[in-house]
Amino acid sequence: MTFTDRIEMDPKIMMGKPVIRGSRIPVELLLRKLGEGATEKDLLDAYPRLKREDIRAALAYAADVIAHEETILVAELPAALASRG
């Protein structure tokens, strides 16, 4: 199983944000709840249609997005230019 089996993006569902397939549960919501200290059990209790594999897929999806994130480094401006603001 890969996260693509459990995560979908459809412009007609939650404005195209990634959700658990067949639901309106956004990946972002699950990640925020986990970040706030919710446990897997808390999420499964709060969202009865949710499965453990869905939570793992949300985490895998987030890791993949971050892994492919492009970082652009910008050099610091000299103090004289920065103060012109």
C-alpha positions in Angstrom: 0.0 0.0 0.0 1.2 3.5 -0.8 -0.3 6.8 0.2 -1.7 7.2 -3.3 -4.1 4.3 -2.6 -5.6 6.3 0.3 -5.1 10.0 -0.5 -6.9 11.8 -3.3 -7.2 15.3 -4.6 -10.3 16.3 -6.5 -11.3 19.9 -7.2 -14.9 19.0 -6.3 -13.9 17.8 -2.8 -12.5 20.3 -0.3 -11.3 22.6 -3.1 -8.8 20.0 -4.3 -6.9 19.7 -1.0 -5.6 16.2 -0.3 -8.2 14.2 1.6 -8.6 10.6 2.8 -10.0 8.8 -0.3 -13.8 8.5 -0.1 -14.1 11.1 2.6 -13.9 14.8 3.3 -11.2 14.4 5.9 -8.3 16.6 4.9 -4.8 15.3 5.4 -4.0 18.7 6.9 -6.5 18.2 9.6 -5.0 14.9 10.6 -1.5 16.3 10.6 -2.6 19.3 12.7 -4.4 17.1 15.2 -1.3 14.8 15.5 0.9 17.9 15.9 -1.4 19.1 18.8 -0.9 15.9 20.6 -3.8 13.8 19.4 -3.2 10.1 19.4 -4.0 7.6 16.6 -6.8 6.3 18.9 -8.2 9.9 19.4 -8.4 10.3 15.6 -10.0 6.9 15.1 -12.6 7.7 17.8 -13.3 11.1 16.4 -13.6 9.9 12.7 -15.2 6.4 12.7 -14.6 5.9 9.0 -10.9 6.6 9.4 -8.5 3.6 9.4 -5.0 3.3 10.9 -3.7 3.0 7.3 -5.3 6.3 6.4 -3.3 8.1 9.2 -0.1 6.4 8.1 -0.9 7.4 4.5 -1.4 11.0 5.6 2.0 11.0 7.3 3.7 9.4 4.2 2.0 12.0 2.0 3.3 14.8 4.1 6.8 13.4 4.2 6.8 13.0 0.4 5.6 16.6 -0.1 8.4 17.9 2.2 11.0 15.6 0.5 10.1 17.2 -2.9 9.9 20.8 -1.6 12.1 23.2 -3.3 14.2 25.5 -1.1 15.4 28.8 -2.5 18.1 30.5 -0.4 18.3 34.3 -0.6 21.4 36.1 0.3 21.2 38.7 3.1 21.1 42.3 2.0 23.8 44.6 3.1 22.8 46.6 6.2 22.6 49.8 4.2 20.1 48.4 1.8 18.1 46.6 4.4 17.5 49.7 6.4 15.8 51.4 3.4 13.0 48.9 3.8 
